Amino acid sequence: MSGRRRRRRTAFSSVWTPGTAGPQDEFVQRLHASIRRFAADEGVEQAAVHVELADGARFALYALSAEPGFGFVTIRPHPQDREDMPGELVVPVGSIRRIELDRAVEERARIGFSLPAAG
């Protein structure tokens, strides 16, 4: 063997991927920032936020939290969206397939997203 040291390679799979323990706090903070920016750009007080999960379920979101962590987030759907809606769902980040932002116009204002206080 030559005098060169062998470098240990890090496999790509060891990098954080959605649905595993990772920086969901940062994911949620950045999503909240995107929602704020979208609402400001559109000139509306609130944005309407919809999420689609891997199983095809769609929810109009009221709030999103990085809790409990370890690759999971808590989504709180709007109860007005459907009567059979659970109060909260704890889902793996990797199960989120799509997040849609739209203007929460007057007739849809009831489904606006509730952002935490900026801080």
N, C-alpha and C positions, 0 to 999 in steps of 0.2 A: 504494500500500500504506500502511496506517495505521502509526502509531508502535508498534504492538504487535509483539512478537517472536513468531515462530512457534515453538511448542514441538515438538520432535521426539518422536514417539510411538514407544514400544517395542512391537514386535509380541509377542503372547503366545507365539508359537512360539520366541522367543529365550530364554524361561525354561527352566530345566532340566526335562527330561521323562525318565521312566524309560527306560533303554536307551541314553542318550546320556551323554557325559562329564558327571559331576556328583558330588554329595556322597554317593557310595555308602558312604564311611566312616561318615557320619552315619546313613544308612539302616540299616547293619548294627549300629551302636551302639544305635540306637533299637529295632531288632528284638530284640537281646539283652536290652535293658531290659524290653521287653514280655514276653519269655519268662520272665525272672526274676520279674517282677510276677505273671504268670499262675501260676507254680509256687508262689509265696508265698501268693497268694489261695486256691489250691486245696489248700494244705497238703501239697504233695508236694515231694520233693527234686529231681526232674527233670520237665520237661514233654516230651511227645512232640510233635515238630514234623514236619509233612508239607508238602511243597511240590508244587504242580502247575504245570507249564510250559505255554506256549501250545500246544505240540503234543500236549497231553494226558498226557504222561509225568508220573507221580507218584513221589515219593521220600520215604522216611522219612529225615530228616536227622540226621546225627551232628554236623555243624558247618557254619558259614557264615562266609566271609571276604570282606572288601572288596577283596581282591587279585584280579586285577591292576589294577583301577581302569579308568578311561576308559570307564565305562558297563557294566563287567563285574564280576561277583562269582564266587567259587568256592564251590560247594556240595559237601559231602562226604556222600554217602549212606551209610546203614548197610549194610555188606557182607552182614550177615545177612538183609537184606530180600529179596535175590535173589542167586543165585550169579553171574549174568551182569552184575552191577552194576559200573560203572566206579569206580575209586578216588576220583576227583574229576571234577567237571564245571565248566567255566568257561562261564558263560551271561550273556547281556545281562540287565541288571536288568529291562528291559521285557518279557522273555519269561516272567517270573514272573507267573502269573495268580492264584494263590491260595496262602496260607500258613495252615495249620491248626494250632492249639495244642490239645493234649488232655493229660489226666493220663497220665503214664507209670506206670500201675499195675503191680503186681508181675509179672503175667504178660506185660506188655509192656515191662518195665524195660529189656530189651536194646535197645530203640529210643529210649531217652531222648536228649535233645540235650545235647551237651557245650559248656557255656558257657566262655568265657575267664575267667580270674581277674578278679574285680572290681577296678577300680583307678582 
